[in-house]
Amino acid sequence: MLSKLKSLFQDRCPDCDKKLHVTSDSLRCIKSCPNQHYTEETYFHLNIRIVYRN
Ligand SMILES: [Zn+2]
C-alpha cells in the first residue's frame, strides 16, 4: 500500500529511472530528470501539477 501511494508521487524519471532533481520554494516545487526527459512542476497555491515529458 505504501509503495502504491509512493508511486503517485514521481521521484524517478520514467524514462531513465534516475532520481529526479528537486527544487522548491514557497510557491512551487519542480522535479526534473538530470537528463531532461521529465519535468514536473507543482504549484501549491493553484493546486496544479504540470508534467513535461520529452
Ligand atoms: Zn530521464
mmCIF file of the protein (N, C-alpha, C, O) and its ligand, coordinates in Angstrom:
data_MODEL
# 
_entry.id   MODEL 
# 
loop_
_entity.id 
_entity.type 
_entity.pdbx_number_of_molecules 
1 polymer     1 
2 non-polymer 1 
# 
_entity_poly.entity_id                      1 
_entity_poly.type                           'polypeptide(L)' 
_entity_poly.nstd_linkage                   no 
_entity_poly.nstd_monomer                   no 
_entity_poly.pdbx_seq_one_letter_code       MLSKLKSLFQDRCPDCDKKLHVTSDSLRCIKSCPNQHYTEETYFHLNIRIVYRN 
_entity_poly.pdbx_seq_one_letter_code_can   MLSKLKSLFQDRCPDCDKKLHVTSDSLRCIKSCPNQHYTEETYFHLNIRIVYRN 
_entity_poly.pdbx_strand_id                 A 
# 
loop_
_entity_poly_seq.entity_id 
_entity_poly_seq.num 
_entity_poly_seq.mon_id 
_entity_poly_seq.hetero 
1 1  MET n 
1 2  LEU n 
1 3  SER n 
1 4  LYS n 
1 5  LEU n 
1 6  LYS n 
1 7  SER n 
1 8  LEU n 
1 9  PHE n 
1 10 GLN n 
1 11 ASP n 
1 12 ARG n 
1 13 CYS n 
1 14 PRO n 
1 15 ASP n 
1 16 CYS n 
1 17 ASP n 
1 18 LYS n 
1 19 LYS n 
1 20 LEU n 
1 21 HIS n 
1 22 VAL n 
1 23 THR n 
1 24 SER n 
1 25 ASP n 
1 26 SER n 
1 27 LEU n 
1 28 ARG n 
1 29 CYS n 
1 30 ILE n 
1 31 LYS n 
1 32 SER n 
1 33 CYS n 
1 34 PRO n 
1 35 ASN n 
1 36 GLN n 
1 37 HIS n 
1 38 TYR n 
1 39 THR n 
1 40 GLU n 
1 41 GLU n 
1 42 THR n 
1 43 TYR n 
1 44 PHE n 
1 45 HIS n 
1 46 LEU n 
1 47 ASN n 
1 48 ILE n 
1 49 ARG n 
1 50 ILE n 
1 51 VAL n 
1 52 TYR n 
1 53 ARG n 
1 54 ASN n 
# 
loop_
_struct_asym.id 
_struct_asym.entity_id 
A 1 
B 2 
# 
loop_
_chem_comp.id 
_chem_comp.type 
_chem_comp.mon_nstd_flag 
ARG 'L-peptide linking' y 
ASN 'L-peptide linking' y 
ASP 'L-peptide linking' y 
CYS 'L-peptide linking' y 
GLN 'L-peptide linking' y 
GLU 'L-peptide linking' y 
HIS 'L-peptide linking' y 
ILE 'L-peptide linking' y 
LEU 'L-peptide linking' y 
LYS 'L-peptide linking' y 
MET 'L-peptide linking' y 
PHE 'L-peptide linking' y 
PRO 'L-peptide linking' y 
SER 'L-peptide linking' y 
THR 'L-peptide linking' y 
TYR 'L-peptide linking' y 
VAL 'L-peptide linking' y 
ZN  non-polymer         . 
# 
_pdbx_entity_nonpoly.entity_id   2 
_pdbx_entity_nonpoly.name        ? 
_pdbx_entity_nonpoly.comp_id     ZN 
# 
_pdbx_nonpoly_scheme.asym_id         B 
_pdbx_nonpoly_scheme.entity_id       2 
_pdbx_nonpoly_scheme.mon_id          ZN 
_pdbx_nonpoly_scheme.ndb_seq_num     1 
_pdbx_nonpoly_scheme.pdb_seq_num     101 
_pdbx_nonpoly_scheme.auth_seq_num    101 
_pdbx_nonpoly_scheme.pdb_mon_id      ZN 
_pdbx_nonpoly_scheme.auth_mon_id     ZN 
_pdbx_nonpoly_scheme.pdb_strand_id   A 
_pdbx_nonpoly_scheme.pdb_ins_code    . 
# 
loop_
_atom_site.group_PDB 
_atom_site.id 
_atom_site.type_symbol 
_atom_site.label_atom_id 
_atom_site.label_alt_id 
_atom_site.label_comp_id 
_atom_site.label_asym_id 
_atom_site.label_entity_id 
_atom_site.label_seq_id 
_atom_site.pdbx_PDB_ins_code 
_atom_site.Cartn_x 
_atom_site.Cartn_y 
_atom_site.Cartn_z 
_atom_site.occupancy 
_atom_site.B_iso_or_equiv 
_atom_site.pdbx_formal_charge 
_atom_site.auth_seq_id 
_atom_site.auth_comp_id 
_atom_site.auth_asym_id 
_atom_site.auth_atom_id 
_atom_site.pdbx_PDB_model_num 
ATOM   1   N  N  . MET A 1 1  ? 0.844  -1.212 0.000   1.00 0.00 ? 1   MET A N  1 
ATOM   2   C  CA . MET A 1 1  ? 0.000  0.000  0.000   1.00 0.00 ? 1   MET A CA 1 
ATOM   3   C  C  . MET A 1 1  ? 0.869  1.247  0.000   1.00 0.00 ? 1   MET A C  1 
ATOM   4   O  O  . MET A 1 1  ? 0.653  2.186  -0.767  1.00 0.00 ? 1   MET A O  1 
ATOM   5   N  N  . LEU A 1 2  ? 1.846  1.225  0.876   1.00 0.00 ? 2   LEU A N  1 
ATOM   6   C  CA . LEU A 1 2  ? 2.721  2.384  0.953   1.00 0.00 ? 2   LEU A CA 1 
ATOM   7   C  C  . LEU A 1 2  ? 3.471  2.616  -0.359  1.00 0.00 ? 2   LEU A C  1 
ATOM   8   O  O  . LEU A 1 2  ? 3.616  3.753  -0.807  1.00 0.00 ? 2   LEU A O  1 
ATOM   9   N  N  . SER A 1 3  ? 3.932  1.556  -0.952  1.00 0.00 ? 3   SER A N  1 
ATOM   10  C  CA . SER A 1 3  ? 4.652  1.702  -2.215  1.00 0.00 ? 3   SER A CA 1 
ATOM   11  C  C  . SER A 1 3  ? 3.719  2.183  -3.320  1.00 0.00 ? 3   SER A C  1 
ATOM   12  O  O  . SER A 1 3  ? 4.135  2.905  -4.226  1.00 0.00 ? 3   SER A O  1 
ATOM   13  N  N  . LYS A 1 4  ? 2.462  1.779  -3.237  1.00 0.00 ? 4   LYS A N  1 
ATOM   14  C  CA . LYS A 1 4  ? 1.489  2.237  -4.221  1.00 0.00 ? 4   LYS A CA 1 
ATOM   15  C  C  . LYS A 1 4  ? 1.281  3.746  -4.102  1.00 0.00 ? 4   LYS A C  1 
ATOM   16  O  O  . LYS A 1 4  ? 1.271  4.473  -5.096  1.00 0.00 ? 4   LYS A O  1 
ATOM   17  N  N  . LEU A 1 5  ? 1.116  4.191  -2.864  1.00 0.00 ? 5   LEU A N  1 
ATOM   18  C  CA . LEU A 1 5  ? 0.964  5.613  -2.621  1.00 0.00 ? 5   LEU A CA 1 
ATOM   19  C  C  . LEU A 1 5  ? 2.182  6.380  -3.115  1.00 0.00 ? 5   LEU A C  1 
ATOM   20  O  O  . LEU A 1 5  ? 2.068  7.430  -3.746  1.00 0.00 ? 5   LEU A O  1 
ATOM   21  N  N  . LYS A 1 6  ? 3.306  5.845  -2.822  1.00 0.00 ? 6   LYS A N  1 
ATOM   22  C  CA . LYS A 1 6  ? 4.552  6.490  -3.196  1.00 0.00 ? 6   LYS A CA 1 
ATOM   23  C  C  . LYS A 1 6  ? 4.672  6.674  -4.711  1.00 0.00 ? 6   LYS A C  1 
ATOM   24  O  O  . LYS A 1 6  ? 5.211  7.668  -5.196  1.00 0.00 ? 6   LYS A O  1 
ATOM   25  N  N  . SER A 1 7  ? 4.155  5.689  -5.434  1.00 0.00 ? 7   SER A N  1 
ATOM   26  C  CA . SER A 1 7  ? 4.277  5.762  -6.887  1.00 0.00 ? 7   SER A CA 1 
ATOM   27  C  C  . SER A 1 7  ? 3.462  6.907  -7.482  1.00 0.00 ? 7   SER A C  1 
ATOM   28  O  O  . SER A 1 7  ? 3.704  7.332  -8.611  1.00 0.00 ? 7   SER A O  1 
ATOM   29  N  N  . LEU A 1 8  ? 2.492  7.401  -6.709  1.00 0.00 ? 8   LEU A N  1 
ATOM   30  C  CA . LEU A 1 8  ? 1.726  8.551  -7.196  1.00 0.00 ? 8   LEU A CA 1 
ATOM   31  C  C  . LEU A 1 8  ? 2.592  9.802  -7.245  1.00 0.00 ? 8   LEU A C  1 
ATOM   32  O  O  . LEU A 1 8  ? 2.355  10.715 -8.037  1.00 0.00 ? 8   LEU A O  1 
ATOM   33  N  N  . PHE A 1 9  ? 3.583  9.820  -6.395  1.00 0.00 ? 9   PHE A N  1 
ATOM   34  C  CA . PHE A 1 9  ? 4.466  10.969 -6.355  1.00 0.00 ? 9   PHE A CA 1 
ATOM   35  C  C  . PHE A 1 9  ? 5.789  10.580 -6.994  1.00 0.00 ? 9   PHE A C  1 
ATOM   36  O  O  . PHE A 1 9  ? 6.655  9.961  -6.376  1.00 0.00 ? 9   PHE A O  1 
ATOM   37  N  N  . GLN A 1 10 ? 5.903  10.949 -8.193  1.00 0.00 ? 10  GLN A N  1 
ATOM   38  C  CA . GLN A 1 10 ? 7.045  10.546 -9.002  1.00 0.00 ? 10  GLN A CA 1 
ATOM   39  C  C  . GLN A 1 10 ? 8.344  11.099 -8.429  1.00 0.00 ? 10  GLN A C  1 
ATOM   40  O  O  . GLN A 1 10 ? 8.465  12.307 -8.227  1.00 0.00 ? 10  GLN A O  1 
ATOM   41  N  N  . ASP A 1 11 ? 9.304  10.239 -8.168  1.00 0.00 ? 11  ASP A N  1 
ATOM   42  C  CA . ASP A 1 11 ? 10.604 10.770 -7.785  1.00 0.00 ? 11  ASP A CA 1 
ATOM   43  C  C  . ASP A 1 11 ? 11.731 10.172 -8.613  1.00 0.00 ? 11  ASP A C  1 
ATOM   44  O  O  . ASP A 1 11 ? 12.913 10.409 -8.365  1.00 0.00 ? 11  ASP A O  1 
ATOM   45  N  N  . ARG A 1 12 ? 11.329 9.399  -9.593  1.00 0.00 ? 12  ARG A N  1 
ATOM   46  C  CA . ARG A 1 12 ? 12.325 8.895  -10.544 1.00 0.00 ? 12  ARG A CA 1 
ATOM   47  C  C  . ARG A 1 12 ? 11.836 9.153  -11.956 1.00 0.00 ? 12  ARG A C  1 
ATOM   48  O  O  . ARG A 1 12 ? 10.637 9.136  -12.233 1.00 0.00 ? 12  ARG A O  1 
ATOM   49  N  N  . CYS A 1 13 ? 12.772 9.387  -12.823 1.00 0.00 ? 13  CYS A N  1 
ATOM   50  C  CA . CYS A 1 13 ? 12.411 9.610  -14.219 1.00 0.00 ? 13  CYS A CA 1 
ATOM   51  C  C  . CYS A 1 13 ? 11.785 8.334  -14.792 1.00 0.00 ? 13  CYS A C  1 
ATOM   52  O  O  . CYS A 1 13 ? 12.336 7.247  -14.622 1.00 0.00 ? 13  CYS A O  1 
ATOM   53  N  N  . PRO A 1 14 ? 10.639 8.461  -15.468 1.00 0.00 ? 14  PRO A N  1 
ATOM   54  C  CA . PRO A 1 14 ? 10.002 7.282  -16.056 1.00 0.00 ? 14  PRO A CA 1 
ATOM   55  C  C  . PRO A 1 14 ? 10.800 6.715  -17.237 1.00 0.00 ? 14  PRO A C  1 
ATOM   56  O  O  . PRO A 1 14 ? 10.609 5.563  -17.625 1.00 0.00 ? 14  PRO A O  1 
ATOM   57  N  N  . ASP A 1 15 ? 11.674 7.515  -17.790 1.00 0.00 ? 15  ASP A N  1 
ATOM   58  C  CA . ASP A 1 15 ? 12.452 7.054  -18.947 1.00 0.00 ? 15  ASP A CA 1 
ATOM   59  C  C  . ASP A 1 15 ? 13.774 6.403  -18.560 1.00 0.00 ? 15  ASP A C  1 
ATOM   60  O  O  . ASP A 1 15 ? 14.079 5.293  -18.998 1.00 0.00 ? 15  ASP A O  1 
ATOM   61  N  N  . CYS A 1 16 ? 14.548 7.088  -17.747 1.00 0.00 ? 16  CYS A N  1 
ATOM   62  C  CA . CYS A 1 16 ? 15.881 6.562  -17.446 1.00 0.00 ? 16  CYS A CA 1 
ATOM   63  C  C  . CYS A 1 16 ? 16.022 6.094  -15.995 1.00 0.00 ? 16  CYS A C  1 
ATOM   64  O  O  . CYS A 1 16 ? 17.055 5.552  -15.601 1.00 0.00 ? 16  CYS A O  1 
ATOM   65  N  N  . ASP A 1 17 ? 14.963 6.314  -15.209 1.00 0.00 ? 17  ASP A N  1 
ATOM   66  C  CA . ASP A 1 17 ? 14.934 5.843  -13.831 1.00 0.00 ? 17  ASP A CA 1 
ATOM   67  C  C  . ASP A 1 17 ? 15.950 6.516  -12.914 1.00 0.00 ? 17  ASP A C  1 
ATOM   68  O  O  . ASP A 1 17 ? 16.267 6.003  -11.840 1.00 0.00 ? 17  ASP A O  1 
ATOM   69  N  N  . LYS A 1 18 ? 16.448 7.648  -13.340 1.00 0.00 ? 18  LYS A N  1 
ATOM   70  C  CA . LYS A 1 18 ? 17.327 8.438  -12.476 1.00 0.00 ? 18  LYS A CA 1 
ATOM   71  C  C  . LYS A 1 18 ? 16.488 9.190  -11.458 1.00 0.00 ? 18  LYS A C  1 
ATOM   72  O  O  . LYS A 1 18 ? 15.331 9.527  -11.705 1.00 0.00 ? 18  LYS A O  1 
ATOM   73  N  N  . LYS A 1 19 ? 17.090 9.440  -10.326 1.00 0.00 ? 19  LYS A N  1 
ATOM   74  C  CA . LYS A 1 19 ? 16.394 10.203 -9.313  1.00 0.00 ? 19  LYS A CA 1 
ATOM   75  C  C  . LYS A 1 19 ? 16.186 11.636 -9.806  1.00 0.00 ? 19  LYS A C  1 
ATOM   76  O  O  . LYS A 1 19 ? 17.103 12.268 -10.330 1.00 0.00 ? 19  LYS A O  1 
ATOM   77  N  N  . LEU A 1 20 ? 14.960 12.132 -9.626  1.00 0.00 ? 20  LEU A N  1 
ATOM   78  C  CA . LEU A 1 20 ? 14.671 13.478 -10.092 1.00 0.00 ? 20  LEU A CA 1 
ATOM   79  C  C  . LEU A 1 20 ? 15.308 14.513 -9.182  1.00 0.00 ? 20  LEU A C  1 
ATOM   80  O  O  . LEU A 1 20 ? 15.365 14.355 -7.962  1.00 0.00 ? 20  LEU A O  1 
ATOM   81  N  N  . HIS A 1 21 ? 15.781 15.567 -9.808  1.00 0.00 ? 21  HIS A N  1 
ATOM   82  C  CA . HIS A 1 21 ? 16.350 16.677 -9.066  1.00 0.00 ? 21  HIS A CA 1 
ATOM   83  C  C  . HIS A 1 21 ? 15.209 17.585 -8.610  1.00 0.00 ? 21  HIS A C  1 
ATOM   84  O  O  . HIS A 1 21 ? 14.373 17.982 -9.422  1.00 0.00 ? 21  HIS A O  1 
ATOM   85  N  N  . VAL A 1 22 ? 15.167 17.910 -7.341  1.00 0.00 ? 22  VAL A N  1 
ATOM   86  C  CA . VAL A 1 22 ? 14.044 18.657 -6.781  1.00 0.00 ? 22  VAL A CA 1 
ATOM   87  C  C  . VAL A 1 22 ? 14.491 20.032 -6.327  1.00 0.00 ? 22  VAL A C  1 
ATOM   88  O  O  . VAL A 1 22 ? 15.466 20.179 -5.590  1.00 0.00 ? 22  VAL A O  1 
ATOM   89  N  N  . THR A 1 23 ? 13.750 21.043 -6.787  1.00 0.00 ? 23  THR A N  1 
ATOM   90  C  CA . THR A 1 23 ? 13.938 22.375 -6.220  1.00 0.00 ? 23  THR A CA 1 
ATOM   91  C  C  . THR A 1 23 ? 12.563 22.871 -5.796  1.00 0.00 ? 23  THR A C  1 
ATOM   92  O  O  . THR A 1 23 ? 11.571 22.612 -6.476  1.00 0.00 ? 23  THR A O  1 
ATOM   93  N  N  . SER A 1 24 ? 12.502 23.564 -4.703  1.00 0.00 ? 24  SER A N  1 
ATOM   94  C  CA . SER A 1 24 ? 11.195 24.055 -4.279  1.00 0.00 ? 24  SER A CA 1 
ATOM   95  C  C  . SER A 1 24 ? 11.335 25.358 -3.532  1.00 0.00 ? 24  SER A C  1 
ATOM   96  O  O  . SER A 1 24 ? 12.342 25.620 -2.875  1.00 0.00 ? 24  SER A O  1 
ATOM   97  N  N  . ASP A 1 25 ? 10.295 26.173 -3.648  1.00 0.00 ? 25  ASP A N  1 
ATOM   98  C  CA . ASP A 1 25 ? 10.206 27.366 -2.818  1.00 0.00 ? 25  ASP A CA 1 
ATOM   99  C  C  . ASP A 1 25 ? 8.773  27.432 -2.296  1.00 0.00 ? 25  ASP A C  1 
ATOM   100 O  O  . ASP A 1 25 ? 8.056  26.433 -2.347  1.00 0.00 ? 25  ASP A O  1 
ATOM   101 N  N  . SER A 1 26 ? 8.352  28.564 -1.807  1.00 0.00 ? 26  SER A N  1 
ATOM   102 C  CA . SER A 1 26 ? 7.032  28.620 -1.177  1.00 0.00 ? 26  SER A CA 1 
ATOM   103 C  C  . SER A 1 26 ? 5.890  28.487 -2.175  1.00 0.00 ? 26  SER A C  1 
ATOM   104 O  O  . SER A 1 26 ? 4.774  28.122 -1.804  1.00 0.00 ? 26  SER A O  1 
ATOM   105 N  N  . LEU A 1 27 ? 6.168  28.781 -3.435  1.00 0.00 ? 27  LEU A N  1 
ATOM   106 C  CA . LEU A 1 27 ? 5.094  28.733 -4.432  1.00 0.00 ? 27  LEU A CA 1 
ATOM   107 C  C  . LEU A 1 27 ? 5.031  27.448 -5.222  1.00 0.00 ? 27  LEU A C  1 
ATOM   108 O  O  . LEU A 1 27 ? 3.958  26.999 -5.622  1.00 0.00 ? 27  LEU A O  1 
ATOM   109 N  N  . ARG A 1 28 ? 6.183  26.867 -5.442  1.00 0.00 ? 28  ARG A N  1 
ATOM   110 C  CA . ARG A 1 28 ? 6.161  25.702 -6.317  1.00 0.00 ? 28  ARG A CA 1 
ATOM   111 C  C  . ARG A 1 28 ? 7.295  24.741 -6.023  1.00 0.00 ? 28  ARG A C  1 
ATOM   112 O  O  . ARG A 1 28 ? 8.270  25.059 -5.343  1.00 0.00 ? 28  ARG A O  1 
ATOM   113 N  N  . CYS A 1 29 ? 7.118  23.565 -6.562  1.00 0.00 ? 29  CYS A N  1 
ATOM   114 C  CA . CYS A 1 29 ? 8.118  22.528 -6.453  1.00 0.00 ? 29  CYS A CA 1 
ATOM   115 C  C  . CYS A 1 29 ? 8.390  22.019 -7.861  1.00 0.00 ? 29  CYS A C  1 
ATOM   116 O  O  . CYS A 1 29 ? 7.461  21.697 -8.601  1.00 0.00 ? 29  CYS A O  1 
ATOM   117 N  N  . ILE A 1 30 ? 9.641  21.947 -8.222  1.00 0.00 ? 30  ILE A N  1 
ATOM   118 C  CA . ILE A 1 30 ? 9.992  21.474 -9.552  1.00 0.00 ? 30  ILE A CA 1 
ATOM   119 C  C  . ILE A 1 30 ? 10.875 20.245 -9.424  1.00 0.00 ? 30  ILE A C  1 
ATOM   120 O  O  . ILE A 1 30 ? 11.899 20.255 -8.741  1.00 0.00 ? 30  ILE A O  1 
ATOM   121 N  N  . LYS A 1 31 ? 10.451 19.191 -10.097 1.00 0.00 ? 31  LYS A N  1 
ATOM   122 C  CA . LYS A 1 31 ? 11.253 17.975 -10.122 1.00 0.00 ? 31  LYS A CA 1 
ATOM   123 C  C  . LYS A 1 31 ? 11.651 17.735 -11.556 1.00 0.00 ? 31  LYS A C  1 
ATOM   124 O  O  . LYS A 1 31 ? 10.815 17.771 -12.459 1.00 0.00 ? 31  LYS A O  1 
ATOM   125 N  N  . SER A 1 32 ? 12.927 17.491 -11.764 1.00 0.00 ? 32  SER A N  1 
ATOM   126 C  CA . SER A 1 32 ? 13.344 17.273 -13.137 1.00 0.00 ? 32  SER A CA 1 
ATOM   127 C  C  . SER A 1 32 ? 14.409 16.201 -13.252 1.00 0.00 ? 32  SER A C  1 
ATOM   128 O  O  . SER A 1 32 ? 15.247 16.023 -12.369 1.00 0.00 ? 32  SER A O  1 
ATOM   129 N  N  . CYS A 1 33 ? 14.350 15.500 -14.356 1.00 0.00 ? 33  CYS A N  1 
ATOM   130 C  CA . CYS A 1 33 ? 15.345 14.489 -14.670 1.00 0.00 ? 33  CYS A CA 1 
ATOM   131 C  C  . CYS A 1 33 ? 16.656 15.171 -15.020 1.00 0.00 ? 33  CYS A C  1 
ATOM   132 O  O  . CYS A 1 33 ? 16.653 16.154 -15.761 1.00 0.00 ? 33  CYS A O  1 
ATOM   133 N  N  . PRO A 1 34 ? 17.767 14.680 -14.512 1.00 0.00 ? 34  PRO A N  1 
ATOM   134 C  CA . PRO A 1 34 ? 19.068 15.265 -14.857 1.00 0.00 ? 34  PRO A CA 1 
ATOM   135 C  C  . PRO A 1 34 ? 19.374 15.148 -16.349 1.00 0.00 ? 34  PRO A C  1 
ATOM   136 O  O  . PRO A 1 34 ? 20.218 15.875 -16.873 1.00 0.00 ? 34  PRO A O  1 
ATOM   137 N  N  . ASN A 1 35 ? 18.692 14.239 -17.026 1.00 0.00 ? 35  ASN A N  1 
ATOM   138 C  CA . ASN A 1 35 ? 18.880 14.080 -18.472 1.00 0.00 ? 35  ASN A CA 1 
ATOM   139 C  C  . ASN A 1 35 ? 17.758 14.715 -19.288 1.00 0.00 ? 35  ASN A C  1 
ATOM   140 O  O  . ASN A 1 35 ? 17.626 14.457 -20.485 1.00 0.00 ? 35  ASN A O  1 
ATOM   141 N  N  . GLN A 1 36 ? 16.961 15.537 -18.637 1.00 0.00 ? 36  GLN A N  1 
ATOM   142 C  CA . GLN A 1 36 ? 15.919 16.344 -19.304 1.00 0.00 ? 36  GLN A CA 1 
ATOM   143 C  C  . GLN A 1 36 ? 14.797 15.544 -19.952 1.00 0.00 ? 36  GLN A C  1 
ATOM   144 O  O  . GLN A 1 36 ? 14.169 16.018 -20.899 1.00 0.00 ? 36  GLN A O  1 
ATOM   145 N  N  . HIS A 1 37 ? 14.541 14.357 -19.463 1.00 0.00 ? 37  HIS A N  1 
ATOM   146 C  CA . HIS A 1 37 ? 13.417 13.592 -20.011 1.00 0.00 ? 37  HIS A CA 1 
ATOM   147 C  C  . HIS A 1 37 ? 12.076 14.042 -19.448 1.00 0.00 ? 37  HIS A C  1 
ATOM   148 O  O  . HIS A 1 37 ? 11.039 13.962 -20.105 1.00 0.00 ? 37  HIS A O  1 
ATOM   149 N  N  . TYR A 1 38 ? 12.133 14.508 -18.235 1.00 0.00 ? 38  TYR A N  1 
ATOM   150 C  CA . TYR A 1 38 ? 10.900 14.657 -17.468 1.00 0.00 ? 38  TYR A CA 1 
ATOM   151 C  C  . TYR A 1 38 ? 11.006 15.848 -16.539 1.00 0.00 ? 38  TYR A C  1 
ATOM   152 O  O  . TYR A 1 38 ? 12.005 16.010 -15.838 1.00 0.00 ? 38  TYR A O  1 
ATOM   153 N  N  . THR A 1 39 ? 9.977  16.682 -16.530 1.00 0.00 ? 39  THR A N  1 
ATOM   154 C  CA . THR A 1 39 ? 9.917  17.789 -15.578 1.00 0.00 ? 39  THR A CA 1 
ATOM   155 C  C  . THR A 1 39 ? 8.515  17.865 -15.001 1.00 0.00 ? 39  THR A C  1 
ATOM   156 O  O  . THR A 1 39 ? 7.522  17.768 -15.722 1.00 0.00 ? 39  THR A O  1 
ATOM   157 N  N  . GLU A 1 40 ? 8.455  18.034 -13.732 1.00 0.00 ? 40  GLU A N  1 
ATOM   158 C  CA . GLU A 1 40 ? 7.156  18.133 -13.087 1.00 0.00 ? 40  GLU A CA 1 
ATOM   159 C  C  . GLU A 1 40 ? 7.141  19.376 -12.211 1.00 0.00 ? 40  GLU A C  1 
ATOM   160 O  O  . GLU A 1 40 ? 7.988  19.530 -11.331 1.00 0.00 ? 40  GLU A O  1 
ATOM   161 N  N  . GLU A 1 41 ? 6.183  20.258 -12.450 1.00 0.00 ? 41  GLU A N  1 
ATOM   162 C  CA . GLU A 1 41 ? 6.063  21.482 -11.655 1.00 0.00 ? 41  GLU A CA 1 
ATOM   163 C  C  . GLU A 1 41 ? 4.769  21.428 -10.862 1.00 0.00 ? 41  GLU A C  1 
ATOM   164 O  O  . GLU A 1 41 ? 3.700  21.174 -11.416 1.00 0.00 ? 41  GLU A O  1 
ATOM   165 N  N  . THR A 1 42 ? 4.873  21.666 -9.579  1.00 0.00 ? 42  THR A N  1 
ATOM   166 C  CA . THR A 1 42 ? 3.679  21.684 -8.742  1.00 0.00 ? 42  THR A CA 1 
ATOM   167 C  C  . THR A 1 42 ? 3.526  23.074 -8.140  1.00 0.00 ? 42  THR A C  1 
ATOM   168 O  O  . THR A 1 42 ? 4.425  23.582 -7.471  1.00 0.00 ? 42  THR A O  1 
ATOM   169 N  N  . TYR A 1 43 ? 2.372  23.676 -8.392  1.00 0.00 ? 43  TYR A N  1 
ATOM   170 C  CA . TYR A 1 43 ? 2.069  24.982 -7.816  1.00 0.00 ? 43  TYR A CA 1 
ATOM   171 C  C  . TYR A 1 43 ? 1.092  24.793 -6.675  1.00 0.00 ? 43  TYR A C  1 
ATOM   172 O  O  . TYR A 1 43 ? -0.078 24.474 -6.888  1.00 0.00 ? 43  TYR A O  1 
ATOM   173 N  N  . PHE A 1 44 ? 1.579  24.992 -5.470  1.00 0.00 ? 44  PHE A N  1 
ATOM   174 C  CA . PHE A 1 44 ? 0.780  24.676 -4.291  1.00 0.00 ? 44  PHE A CA 1 
ATOM   175 C  C  . PHE A 1 44 ? -0.475 25.542 -4.196  1.00 0.00 ? 44  PHE A C  1 
ATOM   176 O  O  . PHE A 1 44 ? -1.563 25.030 -3.934  1.00 0.00 ? 44  PHE A O  1 
ATOM   177 N  N  . HIS A 1 45 ? -0.328 26.841 -4.406  1.00 0.00 ? 45  HIS A N  1 
ATOM   178 C  CA . HIS A 1 45 ? -1.460 27.746 -4.202  1.00 0.00 ? 45  HIS A CA 1 
ATOM   179 C  C  . HIS A 1 45 ? -2.545 27.555 -5.257  1.00 0.00 ? 45  HIS A C  1 
ATOM   180 O  O  . HIS A 1 45 ? -3.714 27.844 -5.005  1.00 0.00 ? 45  HIS A O  1 
ATOM   181 N  N  . LEU A 1 46 ? -2.159 27.063 -6.451  1.00 0.00 ? 46  LEU A N  1 
ATOM   182 C  CA . LEU A 1 46 ? -3.138 26.816 -7.513  1.00 0.00 ? 46  LEU A CA 1 
ATOM   183 C  C  . LEU A 1 46 ? -3.629 25.372 -7.515  1.00 0.00 ? 46  LEU A C  1 
ATOM   184 O  O  . LEU A 1 46 ? -4.606 25.019 -8.175  1.00 0.00 ? 46  LEU A O  1 
ATOM   185 N  N  . ASN A 1 47 ? -2.919 24.561 -6.757  1.00 0.00 ? 47  ASN A N  1 
ATOM   186 C  CA . ASN A 1 47 ? -3.249 23.141 -6.729  1.00 0.00 ? 47  ASN A CA 1 
ATOM   187 C  C  . ASN A 1 47 ? -3.134 22.515 -8.120  1.00 0.00 ? 47  ASN A C  1 
ATOM   188 O  O  . ASN A 1 47 ? -3.957 21.695 -8.527  1.00 0.00 ? 47  ASN A O  1 
ATOM   189 N  N  . ILE A 1 48 ? -2.101 22.922 -8.821  1.00 0.00 ? 48  ILE A N  1 
ATOM   190 C  CA . ILE A 1 48 ? -1.899 22.475 -10.196 1.00 0.00 ? 48  ILE A CA 1 
ATOM   191 C  C  . ILE A 1 48 ? -0.571 21.744 -10.308 1.00 0.00 ? 48  ILE A C  1 
ATOM   192 O  O  . ILE A 1 48 ? 0.429  22.131 -9.705  1.00 0.00 ? 48  ILE A O  1 
ATOM   193 N  N  . ARG A 1 49 ? -0.591 20.689 -11.088 1.00 0.00 ? 49  ARG A N  1 
ATOM   194 C  CA . ARG A 1 49 ? 0.651  19.980 -11.365 1.00 0.00 ? 49  ARG A CA 1 
ATOM   195 C  C  . ARG A 1 49 ? 0.823  19.879 -12.883 1.00 0.00 ? 49  ARG A C  1 
ATOM   196 O  O  . ARG A 1 49 ? -0.067 19.413 -13.594 1.00 0.00 ? 49  ARG A O  1 
ATOM   197 N  N  . ILE A 1 50 ? 1.950  20.310 -13.346 1.00 0.00 ? 50  ILE A N  1 
ATOM   198 C  CA . ILE A 1 50 ? 2.226  20.289 -14.780 1.00 0.00 ? 50  ILE A CA 1 
ATOM   199 C  C  . ILE A 1 50 ? 3.390  19.333 -15.034 1.00 0.00 ? 50  ILE A C  1 
ATOM   200 O  O  . ILE A 1 50 ? 4.429  19.408 -14.379 1.00 0.00 ? 50  ILE A O  1 
ATOM   201 N  N  . VAL A 1 51 ? 3.197  18.450 -15.980 1.00 0.00 ? 51  VAL A N  1 
ATOM   202 C  CA . VAL A 1 51 ? 4.228  17.477 -16.297 1.00 0.00 ? 51  VAL A CA 1 
ATOM   203 C  C  . VAL A 1 51 ? 4.674  17.655 -17.737 1.00 0.00 ? 51  VAL A C  1 
ATOM   204 O  O  . VAL A 1 51 ? 3.846  17.693 -18.647 1.00 0.00 ? 51  VAL A O  1 
ATOM   205 N  N  . TYR A 1 52 ? 5.963  17.763 -17.945 1.00 0.00 ? 52  TYR A N  1 
ATOM   206 C  CA . TYR A 1 52 ? 6.525  17.799 -19.285 1.00 0.00 ? 52  TYR A CA 1 
ATOM   207 C  C  . TYR A 1 52 ? 7.315  16.528 -19.515 1.00 0.00 ? 52  TYR A C  1 
ATOM   208 O  O  . TYR A 1 52 ? 8.105  16.110 -18.669 1.00 0.00 ? 52  TYR A O  1 
ATOM   209 N  N  . ARG A 1 53 ? 7.097  15.929 -20.647 1.00 0.00 ? 53  ARG A N  1 
ATOM   210 C  CA . ARG A 1 53 ? 7.903  14.749 -20.980 1.00 0.00 ? 53  ARG A CA 1 
ATOM   211 C  C  . ARG A 1 53 ? 8.491  14.919 -22.360 1.00 0.00 ? 53  ARG A C  1 
ATOM   212 O  O  . ARG A 1 53 ? 7.810  15.326 -23.302 1.00 0.00 ? 53  ARG A O  1 
ATOM   213 N  N  . ASN A 1 54 ? 9.756  14.605 -22.462 1.00 0.00 ? 54  ASN A N  1 
ATOM   214 C  CA . ASN A 1 54 ? 10.399 14.698 -23.774 1.00 0.00 ? 54  ASN A CA 1 
ATOM   215 C  C  . ASN A 1 54 ? 10.586 13.325 -24.385 1.00 0.00 ? 54  ASN A C  1 
ATOM   216 O  O  . ASN A 1 54 ? 11.113 13.208 -25.491 1.00 0.00 ? 54  ASN A O  1 
HETATM 217 ZN ZN . ZN  B 2 .  ? 15.463 10.671 -17.527 1.00 0.00 2 101 ZN  A ZN 1 
# 
